[in-house]
């Protein structure tokens, strides 16, 4: 046998890509298998870590698997691969797409809000026909959040999208993000901002802070040409808003991570569905050693041999856990790992912490899957990362990015 | 299995997340296109209720399959669209496409006949296709874009079969090569190089007189002819498939057709074709894994940008060419992965689609121009013949099939 991957990562979301990049960066030969794009297309652009110290006191929460140094390392890794994300001691604030303020632990510099104690003007720049964007509500919310600030709304059109406007067709923020990156789009935007500046100067407001707020702008990541970060030369400061779905931040970030991964020498196998694992008992006779992952490609099954396997298939939302029509039929879809399943799946209050959020795979401190009944390691060389881990709730604990980055990074260190 | 039932089952897997439309190269440049989710799963609900849309709506899809590869839930989006086209071509209002467009479908679908005609006197054909008034006439009469990069013709690849094909108990190992129309009629030397490479790694190559795989016919609404071609090719392959011989493709679209479409036919060889079809580099990598690939590589000092064709991605085998070329010392290869080239078979040759096809390719062209400008690489390599033609058209950077790099390393060509 000539070939064996050092690691086969299953799943191309945040945790899988972070694991793949870190392992490749460490000189490992890594294959990343993913069925489609991951849930990064729902990414707001902001990493939430939640109340790390508080969560570390919850029994079995994924944060209990890591020391605080590992968590910080993960954050710094994000900053390393994407320098616009600056690690900060305290949470920072950004506008979400409704114009309300949301906190976040790791966000791009260009999203961080100015000090509300200061005084200034927000000019909400509204691209014509932007899908699911409601300028009046956004402006109202911004004014409420920043009482000392004046908020004005300015609409703009882009020539390239004239036909869209004529048809009355809305434009997604992903398409707008693309436009701003084009030479033509950049020029249109720069011109519009110059115009805003001039108007304020004419009105005698050359003093004081004027901040342009623009939804659909993504400046942090280079594109397929590997060189072009978004150009930042505008005559006024421009504030990005966090993304909504389908998310331009998510799309660009996913592409960016994918390019970093393949440029480092990792291989991406996209569109392939992992179907099963083959392995045998280790010498001590309890945990099994996985030798190959069976993947359905077009026409045939492929057997991918690896030394280690990382499961990053994303839990219920990402499709890694399948729930059948029959009541309580639920299984982990690749490795058929035993799952932690709470007694009751849901509680009546919709926004209350829902027990089903805790469904996932229990692991030992090396993120190896455990049998919840016997407490024994099931697979010796499989590490489970991200949303697939049990005992946490990204929605009410607001730690989705934190758990995914930390576990992905930590798993890569074990390869 | 009834493929309609299977498609209907997959329809329910669509969660309406819109990621396919966000990634669709056509939707990005054409506001009139409702996108893969709209045209595929959304409208499929109406089609299941026997509401058949007109072909013109369905015609905007370029069949690149980016949506299918992107979908996190395995929905067969393009397949639904092509099936709908098939239904529309049989529907009562089937004559909605004017004579001109139907005639064009007839011409562009027949890459093979064009090839057979083109290679009779290639220099003449190529000269004629360079004449501006000829291209203008093609544009006016057939709506074939006057600016589209129509490929040049050369001497065709010769068929390779013994008088009585010996299959059993042969001394040397054998493979069947499915060259595809582009290699056969436009770039026979690439085919010859590929055959040399396969021989060098220990395989005797059989190349029966295959017809076009059928993909360009399907894409241009010539469904019956595509079906006939498929049956014909499968019958030619039957003895070899029954003898457990691999079928090798070097064109990623032919490869996809063999792997995805042929298994749907109701013949015995159709049941064997899926598991026996290999992309060239997929096959070579399998040899390497078994320790059977000769590693007598000479150093090749060159840097390449690699464009993974959409239909390679759709085969779901990763990028085996990057792995194989990575074994050769001196070769530097960067997987550009900058999206669809825009040509998508014959889509970009169509007059009304040419501009959008160039817009679709612009991201890739830019990645190539920036990389080449910075000196990261001097040439581009890609498996797909029409991607190659479009890349050269869009950037002017020399582009070739990766088998040439391998042949160089094996010392088979200079």
Contacts between the chains, C-beta under 8 A, distances in Angstrom:
chain1	res1	chain2	res2	distance
A	1	B	289	6.8
A	1	B	290	7.6
A	1	B	291	6.7
A	2	B	288	5.5
A	2	B	289	5.6
A	2	B	290	7.3
A	2	B	291	4.8
A	2	B	293	7.8
A	3	B	288	6.4
A	3	B	289	4.6
A	31	B	318	7.1
A	35	B	72	6.2
A	35	B	74	6.5
A	36	B	19	7.2
A	36	B	69	7.1
A	36	B	70	5.3
A	36	B	71	4.7
A	36	B	72	3.6
A	36	B	73	7.0
A	36	B	74	7.5
A	37	B	19	5.6
A	37	B	23	7.3
A	37	B	70	5.3
A	37	B	72	6.2
A	38	B	72	7.1
A	39	B	72	7.7
A	41	B	17	7.0
A	41	B	19	4.9
A	41	B	22	6.9
A	161	B	31	7.8
A	163	B	31	4.8
A	163	B	32	7.9
A	164	B	31	4.6
A	167	B	31	5.6
A	167	B	32	7.3
A	169	B	31	5.4
A	172	B	18	7.7
A	172	B	21	7.8
A	172	B	22	6.4
A	174	B	22	4.7
A	175	B	28	6.4
A	178	B	28	6.9
A	223	B	363	7.4
A	223	B	367	7.9
A	224	B	336	6.6
A	224	B	337	6.9
A	224	B	338	3.5
A	224	B	339	6.9
A	224	B	363	5.7
A	224	B	364	7.4
A	224	B	366	7.6
A	224	B	367	4.4
A	225	B	338	7.4
A	225	B	366	5.3
A	225	B	367	4.5
A	225	B	370	4.1
A	225	B	371	7.1
A	226	B	367	7.3
A	226	B	370	7.2
A	226	B	371	7.0
A	227	B	370	5.4
A	227	B	374	7.2
A	228	B	370	7.5
A	245	B	17	7.4
A	245	B	18	7.4
A	246	B	17	7.1
A	246	B	18	4.9
A	246	B	19	5.8
A	246	B	21	7.7
A	246	B	22	4.3
A	251	B	22	6.3
A	251	B	23	7.9
A	258	B	337	7.0
A	259	B	337	6.8
A	262	B	335	4.7
A	262	B	337	6.4
A	263	B	334	6.8
A	263	B	335	7.8
A	265	B	326	7.9
A	267	B	318	5.5
A	267	B	319	6.2
A	267	B	322	6.6
A	267	B	323	6.7
A	268	B	318	6.6
A	268	B	319	7.3
A	268	B	337	7.8
A	269	B	316	6.9
A	269	B	317	6.9
A	269	B	318	3.5
A	270	B	69	5.7
A	270	B	313	6.1
A	270	B	316	7.4
A	270	B	318	7.8
A	271	B	68	7.1
A	271	B	69	3.9
A	271	B	313	6.2
A	271	B	314	6.7
A	271	B	316	4.1
A	272	B	316	4.3
A	272	B	317	7.6
A	272	B	318	7.5
A	273	B	74	6.6
A	295	B	316	7.9
A	296	B	316	7.6
A	297	B	315	6.5
A	297	B	316	4.1
A	297	B	317	5.0
A	298	B	256	6.8
A	298	B	259	4.1
A	298	B	260	5.5
A	298	B	274	7.6
A	298	B	314	7.0
A	298	B	315	4.8
A	298	B	316	5.3
A	298	B	317	7.5
A	299	B	258	7.7
A	299	B	259	3.6
A	299	B	260	7.2
A	299	B	263	6.7
A	299	B	273	7.5
A	299	B	274	3.4
A	299	B	275	6.2
A	299	B	277	5.7
A	299	B	315	7.9
A	300	B	259	7.9
A	300	B	274	6.0
A	300	B	275	4.5
A	302	B	317	7.0
A	305	B	289	7.8
A	318	B	72	7.4
A	319	B	72	5.8
A	319	B	73	6.6
